[in-house]
Each structure stands twice: as C-alpha cells, then as structure tokens.
Amino acid sequence: MSIFELYKIAAHEHRELSAQVKSRSNQLKILPGSQSRDWTRRRFISSVARATASAAVTPYISGCARTPHSGANASTGRPRIALIATVVRKLSHAQHFVDRFLEGYGWHGEHHYPPMDLVSLYVDQFPANDLARDRSRRHHVPIYPTIAEAVTLGGSRLAVDGVVIIAEHGDYPKNEIGQTLYPRYPFFKQVVKIFESSGRSVPVFSDKHLSTSWDHCLEMVADSRRLGFPFLAGSSLPVTWRIPAIELPLDTPLQESVCCCYGGVDSYDFHGLETAQCMSERRPGGEVGIKSVLAQKGARVCDMLDNRPVTRGLVFAALSASHTCAASPGYTYGVPDMAWLRQRSEPLAGYFIEHNDGFRTSMILMNGVVSDFTYAGLIGKSGRIVSCQMYLPMPPTHVTLADFFNPLVNNIERMILRNTAPYLVERTLLTSGMTMACVESLHRGQSVVLTPQMNVAYRAPLQSTFWRA
C-alpha cells in the first residue's frame, strides 16, 4: 500500500473522528470511570495538565479490557512486540531499534538482552541496501505484508504486548512547506484500529515527531487517552548522556533556555527543541503551552541575538559545552563572540519561542559551527547559568555505534513491562507543534506565527530519565 493510499485512509478516519468530536451526541472519555463529557479539542488541551499530572505518578488505566502481557509467548511467558518500520537499512532508525531488540545492547557495564521478544515486522520500503530480510531470516521474525497482520500475527485480533513504530527514513514526498510526509500518523491509526476491533490495547512507542499536522498530533494523544494505553514518543536527546550529568530539580526557577545544535529544518531541529524542552519543563508550575514562534535564517539570527543579551549570553554558554566548536585556521579552540558568529552566519537557522507564561526558548541550528547538541539555561534572577552537552556521538563520523539509542530502547522496555510511560507524551506533542510552527514561520518569510492551539500544560516527572554514566 502506497504512502498516498495510507494518508487517504487515515484522512477519511480523521474526518470521521473530527465530526464525532464536534457532535454533542458523540463523547470521548479521558479515563474509565470519569464523568462523560464533550471531548472537544479545547477541552482536551485544557485538561492535559490534570490528566498527565496523575499519569506521571500512577500507571495508566486501560479503557479496554486488558490483562498485562495477555499476548505473551505461551512457552516463555515473555512479552511479545511488533515493530512497524518505513525502511530498515544500515544506520536507519529502524535498524538501530530492530538490532537492539533482537541482539541486545550495552547497558550499565554489561550486555543487556531485552526481556521480551520481537515477533513480527512490517516494513514499508525495501531499497537495494535493505537489512530487514536479513534480520527476518537470521532471527526467524516474519515480515508481514500489512500492519494489521503484524500486530495480530496473521490473525484477526491483537496478539502482541507492545507496538514500536519507527517511521523515520525512506523515500517519501514533501509537502508545500518542506515537511517530509513520513507515515507516522497513518501507521499509528492502523494500529489503533486493531485495538478498537480487538477490545484491548497495549503500549505504543512512536519515534521522533508525532506528525506534520497539529490536528493529527492531538488526535494521536487523544486516542491513547480514549483507549487507555501508555504512549511514548520522541527521540534519544532527552534520555542520552549529559556532560556534565546535570539534573535540574523539579521546580528549578528557570527563566530562559537555549539549545545550540546542527542539522536540517524539519529534521534535527526537532532534536534541538527536545533538548531544550526536557529542561524547560522542570520550571515552577511546569509547562503551560506556547504563545508564538519566530524562525530566522542567516544574519537575521545574529540580529536577534544582538537585541537579546540574555539569549546571546546563553548561546555562548551552550557553546562552551560543545566538543566540536569551529576554530580559526591554525587553532583548535577559539573564543566565540558575535564577530566570530557573524563570519559563520550564512547557514544559521534560529527558532525563537515565546511560552504562555513569558518563558523563552531559543534553538539555533549552527551547521558548520558545531556538530553536537548543547544546552544552557538561566536560573532565577541571580544570573546563574547551567550548561551541558546532550551527548550524541553520531556514527560513522565519531563512533561505530549509536549507543544513544540504548536508553531510548530501555525506556520502551520499561513501558511495556510496567504498562506505564516513564515520561509524558505531551513533551513530544509540544515539540512536534513547535517544529511545524517554526517550519511554517520560515515558509511565511520568517514572520511570527501565533500558536493559540498549543495551549498544552503538563508537569515533568520528579526525576529526569537521562542515562547516567
């Protein structure tokens, strides 16, 4: 089935759900036992804080009849998982996940084998350098022709204990503003359809952005609430190593956050926003939503920093944690300042985000200047600054492994075993929204985009989930 057919099916289902949401006779419940209510988009957003505050400290309550590990391998008692992928080739995201679930990975000084079995695959594309068929043959994991068959193991009802969706990489079209239309939403909706027809649900992980559409993102989170399954999403940035290993206590009085990083628009910009958001969400009162975004390119980024001294100071504090900061010829290190940055300004892209409570987040893509991810935050009115690097040693340039996937896979394992997400999907909901709004800002000629729809509030967990080493 082609990507266009998948989107056509998902769009039809989305229109049907939207019509239901608008109708007072069709009501969705956030949790079993809660009072019935009209589940409009406005009500969903305004209730996120209440719902997720409870979800952060207690297991999710399933909206479907569900016995933990009811699809477990009868001979071993081990949970079974299905992995849905766009493509499996060397260094693709799906390859990193497939190999770790099948062959294990390094974890706290030993080789760790996940206590669950990858029992089925669905793969959308098979390029010349495909690895899916090799892994299927060597590990006796069938590749099913449809997503429905992968999660039912060829039957008619849900037959696994967890679903992992890796819709990153592959040959997919772009839309008019330059977003790659990876089929994350259509894949997710096909899984949800099986949950509905089976009368039960299991934990789901979805890699990176939720979708390129805000309505689709909201619908995905609403589906998880409606059916009561743990939903984890995003990338490795919030859970990888930190250098130094900074833990911001909950309710740290942050005033502003900055991430300096590298990569492309509608790609690594999402990682940069995650880097900042996993720290910003720890401020007093938690996250309260996004008021507006502004994306700038080239010399305009430097102009913004000239007019924002606090942000400028945080940029250079973040750069002080970089291992790859560009230096002048003949030097291994240079002292960054605005003159130095303006000389390298052509490839810059900056996202400047205003939160509903006045908090500010800035993310600067610095291709040719750095090739890592660093963070700096201003604490209180004292002027104290904290900075660190979210360590992401990228193969094959720096390392042969991509071990920053290890803690992400480990968190997926925890979710499936415990039937509760270790951190909230609302972080990914907002970073997905920020990414698409900033791409829209660039498309509109680098102008301000108001984001009243991103009135999403949530509280971070008591402890961060980054990999301590």
N, C-alpha and C positions, 0 to 999 in steps of 0.2 A: 504494500500500500504506500503510495507516494506521500510526501510531506503535505502537498496541497489537498489530497483526499483526507488526511488526518485532520488538518485545520478545518476543512469543510464540515466534517462530522462534529468536531469539538465546538465549532462556532454555532452549529444548529443546537447542540445541547446547551451552550451558554445562553442563547436567546430564550430557550425554553425556561431555564432556571431564572433568568432575569425577569421574565414575565411572571413567574411564580413569586419571586421576591416582592414585586410591585403589587401583587394581589393580596388583599387582606384575608382572603379565604385560604391562602397557602402560607403556612407558618413553619419556620425552622427553629429548632431549639438548640441552644448553645450546649447544654448538658442535660443528660437524662434527669428527670425529676424537677427540672426548672419550670417556672411558670411559662405557659405558651405565650409567645409574643410575635408581633410582626417583625420579621428579620430583615429590615431594610439595610442598605449599605451604611446609612448614617448610624443606625442603631448598632450595627456590627462594629464599626470603628470605635464608637464611644464606649462600648462595653469591653473592648480588648483589655484594658487595664485591669478591670475586675476579674475577668476570666483567667488571664495569664498570671496574675499575682497568685491565684490559687494553684494554677498548673505548675508554677515554678517550684513548689514545695510538696505537692502531692501527686500521685500517679494520675494519669488521665482516666476518666471513667468512660467506658465504651458505650456508644449509643447503639451498638449492635450486640446481639448475643455472642459472646466471645470467651472461650476458655484459653488461658495462656498456652501457647505452643500447641494448639489443637491440630496443627498440621505437621507436627514434629515427626521425624523419621521413626517409624514404628520399631525398627530394630535397634536404634541407638538412643532414642529419646532426645536427640539433638534438634534444635530449631532448624527449619529449612527456609532458605531465602531465594528469591528470584531477582535477577539483575536485568534491567531494561536499558539498552545502550543504543546510541546512534551509530558508533563505529568503535572497533577495537583494533588499534594498530599501535606500534611502539610509541610510547610517550603520550598517547592519548589518555584522557582522564579515565576512560573505561578500563584501559589496560592496567592502570595503577590499582583500581578497585578490584577487578577480577583476580589479578595475581595475588593480592593480599588476602582475599577471602579463600582462595584455593591453596596457596602455598605459604601463607603466614608472613610475618614481618618482625623486625627488631623492636623490642619493647622492654624498657627498664632492665637492660643488661642480659636479655635472653631472646631466643627466637620464639615468638608467640604464634600459636595456631588458633585462629578463631574457633570458639566453642559452638559452631553452627556450620551447616553445610549449604554451599551454593549448589542448588539442584537444577536450576533452569536458567536459560538465557533467551532474550530476544535481542537481535541485532538488526538495525535498520539498513545499514550500508556495508558492503564488502569490497573495499578497494583492493588493489593489487597487493598491498602490503598487509592485508588482513591477518590478525592473530586469533580471531575468535574461533575459527575452525580448528586451529592447532590446540587451543586450550580445551575446546569441547572434546576433541579426540583423546588427548592425553589424560584428562580428568573425568571422562565419561559423563560430561554435563551436556544434556541435549540443548540444541538451539531450536526453539520453536518458531513457527512461521508467523505467529501473531502474539501480541501482548497478552490477550485473554488466555491463550493456551499456555503461555509461560507461567502465569500466576495460578492457573488451575491444573497445571501439569497434564494438559491434554484432556482434562475432564470438563465438567460443567460448573463446578463450584470452587471457590477459593481453596487452595491446597498448600499454601506456604505460610510462614510465620513472620515474614518481613519482605518488603519490596524496596529495592535500591534502583533509583532512576538516574542514569548518567547521560544526559542529553547535552553533551559538550563535544565539539569537534565533528568533522564530517562535512559533506558538501551540501550546504543549504542556502537558500536565497536570502537576500537582504531586502528590507522594506525601504520606503522612500526617504527615511531619515538615517539610514545606515545601520539599523539593528539587524543582526543575524537571526533569522527565524528558526532557531533550534526548537524542536517539538517538545519542549518540557511540559507545556500545558496540555496538548493533546495526549501525550503519554500518560500523564497523571490522570486525566479524565477517563481514559480507558481502564486504568486500574480501579478507580472509584466506581465505575460501572459494575465491575465484578464484585466489589464489596457490597454494593446495593443488592445485586441479584442473589448473592450468597447469604445475605443477612448477617454478615460479620465483617470485621475489619482487622487489619494488622498494621504495625508501624511502617511508615514510609520515609525514606530519605530521598531528597531531590538535590542534585549537585548545582551549585552556583545560583544565578538569578532564579527567581520563581518563573518569570515570564517577561515578555516585552510589552505586555499590556497590564495596566494597573487593575482594570476590572478582572482580568484573569487571575492576577495575583490574589486579590481579595477573595475571589471565588474558591481558589485552592485552599486558603486558610479556613474559609467558612465551611468547606467540605470536611476538613479534618475535625472541626468543632461539631458539625452536624452528626457525623458518624462516630465521633469519639476516638479517633486513632491518633497516636503520637506522630507528629510531623516534624522532621528535622530537615534543614536545608542550609545552603551556603557552601563556603569553601574552607580551605585549611588555615587561612590567615588568623582567625580568632583563636585557633587551638594549637598552632605551631609553637616552637620555642620562642622565647623572648630574650634578647640580650641588651641589658641585664634582665633578669627574670622579675620584672615589676608586676606586682599585684596591687591594683588600686582598690582599697577597701570600699565596700558599698557605701554610698553617700559621701564620697570624696567631693569636696566643693570645686569641681572643675568649672572653669569659665569659658574655655575655648579649646578645640582640638584641631591638630593638623597632621596630615599624612603626606609624606613625600615618597614617590614611587616611580615606576616606569610602566610601559605597556601601551596598549591601544584603547581607543574610545569604544565603549560597549564591550569591553573585554576585561583588561586589568584594572580599569577604573573601578569596577565593582569590588575588586580585591582591596583597593585603596580605601574605599568608603567603608568596607567591613573593618579594616584595620582601625580606622578612627572610631567607628560606631561601637565596637566592642569595649572601648574605653569610655566614650562619651556617655553611654547608657548607665554608667555607675555613679552619675552625679545625683545630688539630693533630689528626691521626687521621681527619679528615673527619666526615661524618655517620654516626651509629650507630643511629638509629631513635628512635621516640617512645614514652615510658613512659605518659603520661597527658595529658589535656586538661581544661580547665575554662573554660566560657563564662559570662560575666556580662553583665548589662544595667543601664543607668541608674546610680543612685547606688552600686550594688554594685561597679561598675568603680572608682569613686573610693575605696571602702572597701579594695579590693585594693591600690591604689596607696599608700594611707596606711600599709599594713602591709609594703610592699615598697619601701624607699627607693631601692635601686639601679634598679629598674624605673621608679620615679617620676622619677628624675633623667634616665633615658634618654628617657622620654616628652617631657620638656621640651627635651631636646637635639634630638630629632627635630623638634619643633615649631619650633625655631629655624631649621630649613632650609625651612620652609613659606613659600610666596608668598601664601597665602590665609588665614592665621590670623585668626580673628574678633577684632575690636577693640570696645571700648566705644563708645557713641554719641559722635560728635564727634572720634574719634581714628582714625588709620589704622593704629596699632600699639598693642598692649597687652602688658605683661609677663605671660606665663602663670604662674599659680600654682594651687594646689589650690582656693582660694576661687573663682577665675575659672572653673576647670573644673567645679566643683560647680554653679555657676549655669547651666551648659550641659550638665548630665549626663543629662537625660532621654533623648536619642536615642543615647547611647553604647552600644556593644557591645564587650566586650573578650574576647579569646581568650588564655588563659594556658597555655602548653605546656611540659611537662617532658620533656626528652630522656633517653635511657638513660644518658648519661654525666654527668648533672647540669646540663647546659646548659639555659638558659631562653630561650624565645621568647615575646614578647607582641605581639599585634596589636590595636590599638584603632580601631574604626570611629567616626569623630567627625563625623557628619553635622551640619551647621550650625556646625561649628567650623573645619574645613578642607575643601578640595576638591582636595587633591593627595596624593601618596604620599611620605612621608619616612621615613628610616631613621636609627637610632642604635645603636651597638654599644660595649660596654665591652671594652677590650683589657687583658688581663693583670690583675695585682693592683696596677698602678700607678695605676689610676683614670682612665687616659686614655680619652677618648670620641671616636669618629669619627661624623660625621653627614653626611647628604647627602639630596638630593631625587632620586627616580627621576622624571624629567621626563615627564609625560604630559599635554600640552596638549590638552584634550578639546574637539572640535567639538560644537555650533556656539558654545558659550559663550566660549571663549578664542581659537579659531582656526577657519579654514575647512577645514584639512586635518587628518588624523590621522596625522602623519608618524612617530609612534612605531611604526606597523606596518611602516615601511620596513626597520629592522634585522631584524625577525622574518621578513619575506619573504626578505631577503638570506640569512639563515641557512638557510632552506628550500632556496634555490637552491644554496648550498654543499653541503648534504647530498646533493642529487640529483646534482650534478656529481661529487662526490668519493666517493659511496657510503659516507659515514660521518657520523654525527650530530655536530655541533660541541659539544654538551653532552649530558649524560646524562638519559634519561627518568626515572631514579629520583628526580630532584628533583620532577618533576610527579607521580610516583606518591605521594610523601610529602605534598606539598601538597594533592593530591586527598584523601588519607586524613585529614589534619589538618582540612580543611574539613568533610568529612562527619562527623567525630567531634565537632567543635565545634557543628555544627547539631544533632547528637544530644544534646549536653550541654544546649543550650537547651531542646530538646524534653522532656528529663527534669527540668525545673525548675531549670536552672542548677547541675547537680551534676557532680562529677568523673566522667569516663569513662576507664577504663583501656584501654590500646591495645597489648596484647602482640603483636597481629598485625602491628604496624608496626615490627617488628624489622628494618628495612631499612638496610643500611650501604652507603656509596659514597664515592668521592673526587671532589672537584671537579676540573675541568681546570686546567692550570697557569695559564692566563690567563683572566680573565673575558671574556665576549663582549659587553659593553655597547658602545653606539655612542659613540665618542669624537668630539667635535666642538669 
